[in-house]
Amino acid sequence: MLKILQIEKARLTFRLVFYYNLRKGIPLNINDKTTINRKLKDSLFTHLFRDVKYQRQLYAALGGDADSCDDTDFKLLTLENTLVYDVYNDLGLLVKDRLILLVEAQSSYNPNMALRMLVYIANTYYEYVIDNRLNIYGAKRVELPTPEFVLIYTGKKKLGSRLLKLSDSYVHGTDVPLELVTKVITEEEQGAGIIEEYIQFCQKYDSLKYGSTTKEEVLRALKKTIKYCKAHNILKEFLVDKEREVENMMMGIFTQEHATDMILNEKYQQGIEQGIEQGIEQVAKKLKSNGTDIEVIMKSTGLTKEEVLKL
């Protein structure tokens, strides 16, 4: 039991240090030779909607009147992700007085998305107040753009609800003064325009990439996906214009994720070994404090006589 606890402690300690270092920009050294560049890579999601042309289509797909807007009415916002360090597909779009926060969820469904949105909107409003030099301590009420929260789910899992509520996470029921509701858009949405096309692209890519383990296999699946989507008018214009960029970007993400997995596996094994070693020492200390013969301790733990005497 003690060994198991030590292993779990080693695992938790490693993960805390790992993510703390990543957030602080501290590279991890592997055998003091290899370092991994941890700069966040762009995703297809954010790259697609960087262009105001596709922002317009996105806005229209969400029920907005894009025809009444000038290009200057669209402003893409950077969402500060303070909770994780990873490739993430989150963006904010400010159109006149409408503030839309969008998050893409892939195969893994996260029921805590409303809480994540709360963090985003707090940070976004803070930046909005600073950028517009609004006085939140004055006698005049500050006007804020109206927020909307949207989760674009590209996975295949059937979801029970299309609304994620912050109040679902509260311990004491739903009668609370603070609520946040996130709308979920899935493949079942009809007439979702560019959002529907994006989901179709992702699902086709996931199906073709399934089981791939090498970079060559992933690239082959990506090329097949792009070819299929262009033939079936799925993000066709974007893929025709940006095919090489899409390939480089998504292969870069695969390389980063693969490198992260290798680091995690190596460090995890080191954590297990360290945890086992610490567990053995703790057992030896306990036996020694109980007056157990040193020879017995040596046979029970595998420690040398010198190591036991130092405890």
Secondary structure, 3 states (H helix, E strand, C coil): CHHHHHHHHHHHHHHHHHHHHHHCCCCCEECCCEECCCCCCCCHHHHHCCCHHHHHHHHHHCCCCHHHCCHHHEEEECCCCCCCCCCCCEEEEEECCEEEEEEEECCCCCCCHHHHHHHHHHHHHHHHHHHCCCCCCCCCCCCCCEEEEEEEECCCCCCCCCEEEHHHHCCCCCCCCCCCEEEEECCCCCCCCHHHHHHHHHHHHHHHHCCCCCHHHHHHHHHHHHHHHHHCCCCHHHHHHHHHHHHHHHHHHHHHHHHHHHHHHHHHHHHHHHHHHHHHHHHHHHHHHCCCCHHHHHHHHCCCHHHHHHC
